[in-house]
Amino acid sequence: MQIAWMPVNKPRFADLMSVRLAPQELSHTDYLAALATRVQALVDRAKDPQAAADQLCEDLADVGVLPQGVNVKPDGVGDLLLTAEELQDRLLLLGLLPGAPRLKAEHSLPAAELALQLDLTRKPEARLQTFALLLRV
């Protein structure tokens, strides 16, 4: 059974933080891997995956999570997010990742479920833009 979950139940950030996974205890790295998989799936579904990857990199640079001018192939977006130390730092700064080293994903959260449903029904490009915008401080 898979659940729709986010590490901190802040519905305002569900579009940014939601992931689908089996109930489990996980590290920050495990969570970020699930988040990167979600974002990668959005890029893969885009009408033009390269344009979506380029726009996401530009948007993430604009909010200070990536350096300016980063280029990545569409199938490398997830890996890029996993290596972007600034992403985890920003999530901690925004209070969206608890300080505890282990997270407990135990049950679905309604806001996370809604956000993940929107991933399937809205344009992937719009969802990627929302993801980046929610990282603004």
trRosetta pair geometry for C-beta under 8 A, 3 or more apart (Angstrom, degrees):
i j d omega theta_ij theta_ji phi_ij phi_ji
1 22 6.8 105 77 -131 52 77
1 23 7.2 11 87 -4 98 101
2 20 5.1 40 162 172 125 96
2 21 6.2 -168 -148 116 89 7
2 22 5.8 -66 -101 -75 61 54
3 20 7.1 -179 85 -147 33 61
3 21 6.7 -28 55 69 75 57
3 22 7.3 85 10 -146 85 19
3 23 5.7 62 -3 -65 131 78
3 105 6.4 171 70 162 127 102
3 106 7.8 -1 33 104 174 23
3 107 6.1 -159 -139 -170 148 23
3 108 4.2 -145 -158 -68 90 74
4 18 6.0 -1 -177 -166 91 113
4 19 7.8 170 -151 85 51 31
4 20 5.6 -29 -95 -95 62 78
4 108 4.7 50 43 -144 76 97
4 109 6.3 -111 104 49 84 65
4 112 3.9 169 144 116 93 100
4 113 3.9 147 54 -77 156 61
4 115 7.5 156 -178 54 124 87
4 116 5.0 -136 -125 12 120 140
5 18 7.1 142 75 -146 28 65
5 19 6.1 -32 68 66 78 77
5 20 7.6 123 19 -108 77 30
5 21 6.4 -65 37 42 121 95
5 105 4.4 76 151 -144 171 106
5 107 7.7 132 -93 85 105 30
5 108 6.6 -106 -63 -117 73 42
5 109 5.9 100 -119 6 46 102
5 112 5.5 100 -62 150 7 173
6 9 6.8 132 75 -91 99 44
6 10 7.6 -96 113 40 136 69
6 13 7.2 164 172 102 155 93
6 14 6.2 -136 -23 -119 153 62
6 17 3.9 76 -146 119 122 110
6 18 5.0 -61 -62 -87 107 53
6 19 7.0 125 -88 14 60 74
6 96 7.9 -55 169 -171 110 95
6 109 6.2 -76 26 48 85 146
6 111 7.5 -52 17 91 131 102
6 112 4.9 -171 -16 -88 96 119
7 17 6.6 -105 26 -178 80 125
7 31 6.0 21 -57 -145 122 156
7 96 6.7 97 68 158 108 64
7 97 5.6 31 91 -119 157 54
7 98 6.0 -139 162 -1 113 90
7 103 5.1 -64 -123 -138 103 143
8 13 7.5 25 79 66 102 134
8 17 7.1 -54 46 173 79 168
8 95 6.7 135 -142 138 177 75
8 96 5.3 -138 32 -147 128 45
8 97 7.3 -117 -20 -70 113 18
8 98 6.4 149 -71 -49 98 83
9 109 5.6 -159 -116 -134 98 143
9 111 7.3 124 -160 36 75 127
10 13 4.7 32 96 26 108 108
10 14 7.6 -159 93 -46 56 68
10 17 7.6 70 58 24 93 150
10 95 7.8 92 -40 105 155 99
10 96 6.8 -97 37 -110 135 82
11 14 5.3 -14 -154 -28 48 117
11 111 3.7 -143 -120 -107 86 155
13 16 4.8 -53 -173 45 80 114
13 17 5.0 46 133 -4 101 118
13 94 7.4 135 -105 142 150 132
13 96 5.7 -120 144 -112 162 125
13 134 5.8 133 -131 -179 75 132
14 17 6.4 -75 -124 52 26 88
14 18 5.1 34 -175 -43 71 116
14 109 7.7 -147 -114 109 114 118
14 111 3.9 -136 -75 148 148 101
14 112 5.4 -142 -146 -81 104 46
14 114 6.7 43 132 68 151 95
14 115 4.0 -161 140 -42 99 136
15 18 7.1 -16 -99 11 13 111
15 115 4.9 -158 -86 -135 47 115
15 118 7.1 -42 -110 74 94 143
15 127 7.2 -147 -166 -151 102 75
15 130 4.8 -59 152 138 141 126
15 131 6.6 -130 140 -78 88 57
15 134 6.1 162 81 -38 100 150
16 96 7.3 -45 104 -150 124 161
16 130 7.5 -132 -64 133 72 81
16 131 5.6 128 -113 -139 65 58
16 134 3.9 -128 -57 93 130 145
16 135 6.8 153 -135 -55 137 74
17 35 7.3 -50 -148 -107 42 124
17 91 7.7 122 -102 -137 102 115
17 96 5.6 -143 -86 -176 136 122
17 112 7.6 -74 96 -104 84 98
18 38 7.5 160 97 -142 68 167
18 109 7.9 -135 -113 68 99 110
18 111 7.5 -145 -76 118 123 74
18 112 3.9 158 -123 -145 109 79
18 113 7.9 -150 -151 -31 140 22
18 115 4.1 148 10 82 153 133
18 116 5.3 -129 135 -49 132 90
19 31 6.9 -179 14 -159 154 70
19 34 4.0 69 -169 134 150 117
19 35 5.5 -88 -72 -74 121 60
19 37 7.7 77 -142 60 110 101
19 38 5.6 -128 -114 -37 75 136
19 112 7.6 -39 34 -163 39 122
19 116 7.9 91 -150 -84 9 122
20 34 7.7 -161 57 -175 41 115
20 38 7.4 127 16 -88 81 111
20 116 5.7 97 -51 -136 107 155
21 24 6.7 -78 139 26 115 112
21 26 7.6 -10 136 -32 160 153
21 34 5.3 -43 -61 -126 128 147
21 105 5.9 30 80 124 116 165
22 105 7.9 108 98 99 39 124
23 105 5.7 -155 -136 110 48 81
23 106 5.5 49 -148 -136 112 32
23 107 7.1 18 -102 -64 119 41
24 105 5.6 13 51 55 61 104
25 102 5.3 10 176 176 105 116
25 103 7.0 161 -159 79 56 43
25 104 5.3 -22 -104 -101 77 69
25 105 7.6 -176 -86 23 26 71
26 30 3.6 -122 -171 90 109 138
26 31 5.5 134 113 -51 124 77
26 34 7.9 25 159 -13 167 130
26 102 7.0 147 75 -157 22 69
26 103 5.3 -27 67 61 77 94
26 105 6.4 12 11 -1 114 112
27 30 4.7 105 49 3 72 99
27 31 7.1 -133 97 -1 42 86
27 101 6.5 -23 -131 165 84 76
27 102 6.2 -48 -89 -104 56 59
27 103 7.3 127 -129 13 8 88
28 31 5.7 -56 -151 38 33 112
28 32 6.2 31 153 -18 68 107
28 88 6.4 77 160 -142 126 123
28 97 5.9 56 -124 -170 109 135
28 101 7.2 -82 -13 -153 99 50
28 103 7.2 105 -74 -19 52 117
29 32 5.8 -53 -143 38 30 109
29 33 6.4 36 153 -24 63 103
30 33 5.7 -53 -152 31 30 114
30 34 6.8 29 150 -16 63 102
30 103 8.0 -152 70 43 108 108
31 34 5.8 -56 -156 35 35 110
31 35 6.4 33 149 -17 68 106
31 97 7.4 157 89 -122 149 107
31 103 5.8 35 -56 36 133 150
32 35 5.4 -51 -145 39 37 114
32 36 6.1 42 153 -22 67 104
32 81 7.1 -163 176 136 95 97
32 82 6.1 127 130 -116 110 66
32 87 7.2 117 -140 109 121 122
32 88 6.2 -41 -84 -81 144 102
33 36 5.6 -50 -144 36 30 113
33 37 6.5 36 152 -22 61 103
33 82 6.3 38 -95 -104 66 117
34 37 5.6 -51 -151 32 32 115
34 38 6.7 36 150 -20 63 101
35 38 5.6 -51 -153 32 35 113
35 39 6.5 29 152 -14 66 105
35 81 7.1 -125 108 144 94 140
36 39 5.8 -55 -146 40 33 109
36 40 6.1 38 153 -23 66 107
36 77 7.7 178 -166 120 82 71
36 78 4.0 102 157 -158 98 77
36 79 7.3 105 177 -52 139 21
36 81 4.2 179 -110 79 98 123
36 82 5.0 -14 -68 -52 164 87
37 40 5.6 -52 -144 36 29 114
37 41 6.5 34 154 -23 62 103
37 78 5.9 50 -81 -131 38 136
38 41 5.8 -55 -154 31 30 112
38 42 6.9 30 149 -18 63 102
38 116 7.8 -88 -135 -115 126 92
38 119 7.1 -80 -171 -122 100 159
39 42 5.6 -51 -155 31 38 113
39 43 6.7 37 149 -17 67 102
39 56 7.5 125 -178 -155 114 152
39 77 6.1 -124 124 133 102 117
39 78 6.4 156 75 -92 92 70
39 81 5.9 96 60 -37 148 160
39 128 7.1 94 -151 -115 86 87
39 131 6.5 127 -108 -169 106 168
40 43 5.7 -53 -151 36 35 111
40 44 6.2 37 151 -21 67 107
40 75 7.6 49 -158 -150 109 45
40 77 5.3 166 -101 76 70 100
40 78 3.4 -20 -58 -51 129 113
40 81 8.0 -129 -48 18 88 128
41 44 5.5 -52 -145 37 32 115
41 45 6.4 27 156 -16 64 108
41 119 7.6 50 100 168 115 130
42 45 5.9 -61 -148 39 30 107
42 46 6.9 50 150 -45 62 93
42 52 7.5 -152 129 169 82 139
42 119 6.3 -94 -85 -152 102 101
42 124 4.3 161 -171 -157 75 102
42 127 5.4 -127 -137 89 137 122
42 128 5.4 163 131 -63 135 94
42 131 7.7 166 52 -21 167 145
43 46 5.7 -35 -158 -1 36 119
43 49 5.4 76 161 -150 78 88
43 52 5.0 172 -134 110 69 123
43 53 5.4 60 -149 -71 130 81
43 56 6.8 -68 -87 -8 110 150
43 74 5.4 179 153 -162 116 86
43 77 4.7 123 -16 17 164 157
43 124 7.0 179 -70 157 19 133
43 128 6.9 82 -72 -88 72 139
44 49 6.1 14 -114 -110 29 129
44 74 7.0 125 -87 156 54 113
44 75 7.6 59 -88 -98 95 68
45 124 4.4 153 87 -58 101 146
46 49 5.0 136 63 -89 105 51
46 51 7.2 -146 142 70 135 85
46 52 3.5 -139 -66 -40 178 151
46 74 7.9 -137 49 -139 119 126
46 124 4.4 -118 -76 83 71 129
46 125 5.6 91 -129 -59 109 82
46 128 7.5 -13 -75 -14 126 139
47 51 7.9 -21 80 55 82 124
47 52 7.9 133 44 -44 60 115
47 124 8.0 177 -10 44 64 108
47 125 7.4 -35 18 -31 94 121
48 51 3.9 36 105 20 119 117
48 52 6.4 156 87 -18 63 85
49 52 5.4 -56 -144 38 34 113
49 53 6.2 35 157 -20 68 104
49 74 3.5 50 142 -135 112 154
49 75 7.9 36 152 -47 142 62
50 53 5.7 -52 -147 36 32 110
50 54 6.3 32 154 -18 65 106
50 73 7.4 -45 -109 -150 87 53
50 74 5.3 -88 -75 -47 51 108
51 54 5.7 -54 -146 38 31 112
51 55 6.2 29 156 -18 65 108
51 125 7.9 -15 110 -106 100 123
52 55 5.9 -55 -144 39 29 109
52 56 6.2 31 156 -20 64 107
52 74 7.0 60 64 -121 96 105
52 124 6.4 1 -131 113 150 111
52 125 5.5 -120 -109 -96 98 81
52 128 6.0 126 -170 8 97 165
53 56 5.8 -55 -146 36 29 111
53 57 6.4 29 156 -18 64 105
53 72 5.6 -120 173 83 122 88
53 73 7.0 2 133 146 172 19
53 74 4.6 -142 -33 -99 136 59
53 76 7.7 69 -148 59 142 77
53 77 5.2 -133 -121 -69 98 115
54 57 5.9 -56 -151 36 29 110
54 58 6.4 27 152 -17 64 107
54 71 7.1 -3 -109 -128 82 77
55 58 5.6 -55 -148 38 33 112
55 59 6.1 32 154 -18 67 107
55 125 6.9 31 72 -150 153 96
55 128 7.0 97 97 109 106 131
55 129 7.3 -41 143 -78 120 89
56 59 5.7 -55 -144 39 31 110
56 60 6.1 27 158 -16 66 108
56 77 6.5 38 81 -137 149 128
56 128 4.9 -75 -87 175 107 126
56 131 7.6 1 -134 74 104 122
56 132 6.4 -173 -146 -55 63 127
57 60 5.9 -56 -143 40 28 108
57 61 6.3 31 154 -21 63 106
57 66 5.9 -84 -157 93 69 161
57 70 4.8 -138 -166 85 122 95
57 71 6.7 145 105 -100 173 31
57 72 6.1 157 -71 17 135 101
57 80 7.6 -45 -96 149 101 160
58 61 5.7 -55 -149 35 30 112
58 62 6.4 34 151 -24 63 105
59 62 5.5 -51 -149 31 33 116
59 63 6.8 15 157 -5 64 105
59 128 7.4 138 41 139 151 89
59 129 6.2 -155 -105 -125 161 61
59 132 3.5 49 135 149 121 170
59 133 7.3 -58 -175 -50 121 64
60 63 6.1 -61 -147 45 33 99
60 65 4.4 -76 -174 69 90 110
60 66 4.3 57 114 6 109 112
60 70 7.9 -43 79 53 113 134
60 84 7.6 -40 166 -148 141 163
60 87 7.9 -25 -156 -84 125 100
60 132 5.3 -110 -67 -124 62 109
60 135 7.1 21 -126 61 71 154
61 64 7.6 48 -176 -72 32 21
61 65 7.4 -97 -73 56 26 65
61 66 4.7 -62 -73 81 69 90
61 67 6.4 -10 -121 117 102 20
61 68 4.7 110 -175 -93 137 50
61 69 7.4 115 -115 6 158 41
61 70 6.4 176 -67 19 117 101
62 132 7.4 63 57 162 104 125
63 90 7.8 68 133 -137 108 156
63 132 5.9 175 0 175 135 82
63 133 7.4 -177 -69 -112 139 26
63 135 4.7 103 133 94 151 101
63 136 5.0 -106 -130 -82 112 63
63 137 7.8 120 -174 0 91 72
64 86 6.8 -134 138 176 71 138
64 90 7.4 145 93 -87 94 128
64 137 7.7 -48 48 16 134 108
65 84 6.1 48 159 163 89 135
65 86 4.8 170 -153 112 50 113
65 87 5.2 60 -166 -81 116 68
65 90 5.6 -55 -99 -14 99 152
65 132 7.7 -141 28 -139 135 79
65 135 5.5 -14 -45 150 136 151
66 70 4.9 -79 165 14 125 148
66 80 7.6 13 -107 163 132 115
66 84 5.9 -57 -85 -126 82 131
66 86 6.9 -169 -65 59 35 135
67 70 5.7 113 68 -45 77 103
70 80 7.2 124 160 -156 133 134
72 76 4.5 -133 -178 89 104 112
72 77 5.9 132 111 -80 136 56
72 80 4.9 -57 -94 -55 161 145
73 76 4.7 81 58 5 79 112
74 77 6.5 -23 -167 -22 40 108
76 79 5.1 -57 -162 46 68 113
76 80 5.7 76 138 -31 85 100
77 80 5.5 -55 -149 33 32 115
77 81 6.6 31 155 -18 65 103
78 81 5.9 -55 -153 34 32 110
78 82 6.6 31 151 -20 64 105
79 82 5.6 -54 -150 34 35 114
79 83 6.5 18 157 -7 67 109
80 83 6.2 -70 -151 44 29 99
80 84 6.2 38 152 -37 67 108
81 84 5.5 -49 -142 21 33 117
81 87 5.9 48 -162 -42 74 172
84 87 4.2 71 101 -12 109 110
84 88 7.8 154 100 -4 69 77
85 88 6.1 -56 -161 39 45 104
85 89 6.1 45 145 -19 73 110
86 89 5.3 -56 -144 42 36 116
86 90 6.0 40 156 -25 70 104
87 90 5.9 -54 -148 34 27 109
87 91 6.5 26 154 -17 62 106
87 135 7.7 -57 -131 -129 70 142
88 91 5.7 -53 -146 37 34 111
88 92 6.4 34 154 -18 65 105
88 97 6.9 -13 -159 5 73 165
89 92 5.8 -58 -152 38 30 111
89 93 6.2 33 151 -22 65 108
90 93 5.4 -52 -144 36 33 115
90 94 6.2 26 158 -12 66 108
90 135 5.4 35 145 -163 146 101
90 137 7.2 -131 -147 -48 93 112
91 94 6.0 -57 -144 43 29 106
91 96 4.6 -89 -165 72 77 108
91 97 4.5 63 129 -16 109 112
92 95 7.7 37 178 -73 32 26
92 96 7.6 -93 -66 50 19 69
92 97 5.1 -50 -80 58 64 110
92 99 7.6 81 -143 -89 102 67
93 137 6.5 -32 125 -98 129 135
94 135 7.5 -114 -39 -138 149 51
94 137 6.8 -132 -78 -97 91 89
97 103 8.0 -80 -155 -72 77 132
98 103 6.5 140 41 -99 114 92
100 103 6.9 135 87 -76 105 56
108 112 6.7 -144 -167 72 70 114
108 113 5.6 47 176 -58 118 114
109 112 4.2 76 69 9 97 111
109 113 6.9 -169 85 -12 48 84
110 113 5.6 -54 -147 34 33 113
110 114 6.5 32 156 -18 66 104
111 114 5.7 -52 -150 36 33 112
111 115 6.4 34 153 -20 65 106
112 115 5.7 -53 -147 36 33 112
112 116 6.3 27 157 -15 66 107
113 116 6.0 -61 -148 40 28 106
113 117 6.4 31 153 -21 64 107
114 117 5.7 -56 -149 35 31 112
114 118 6.5 34 153 -21 65 103
115 118 5.7 -53 -154 32 32 113
115 119 7.0 44 146 -27 62 96
116 119 5.3 -35 -156 17 41 120
116 120 7.4 34 149 -13 61 100
117 120 5.9 -61 -163 36 40 108
117 121 6.3 9 152 0 73 115
118 121 5.9 -71 -134 50 35 95
118 122 5.0 7 178 0 79 120
118 127 6.7 155 126 -101 95 113
119 122 7.2 -47 -103 45 14 92
119 124 7.6 41 -164 -109 69 72
119 127 5.5 94 -113 -141 64 161
122 126 5.4 -91 155 74 114 123
122 127 5.6 130 90 -53 115 100
123 126 4.4 83 71 5 97 106
123 127 7.1 -169 92 -8 51 84
124 127 5.5 -58 -149 38 37 112
124 128 6.2 39 154 -22 70 104
125 128 5.8 -53 -149 34 31 112
125 129 6.6 32 152 -20 63 104
126 129 5.7 -52 -150 34 34 112
126 130 6.5 36 151 -19 65 103
127 130 5.6 -52 -150 35 33 113
127 131 6.5 43 148 -26 64 102
128 131 5.4 -47 -151 28 34 119
128 132 6.7 30 154 -14 64 102
129 132 6.0 -56 -153 38 33 107
129 133 6.2 31 153 -20 67 110
130 133 5.7 -57 -142 38 31 111
130 134 6.4 31 160 -22 65 106
131 134 6.4 -64 -158 31 23 108
131 135 7.5 21 148 -21 57 105
132 135 5.9 -60 -165 25 39 113
133 136 6.1 -21 -174 -13 50 112
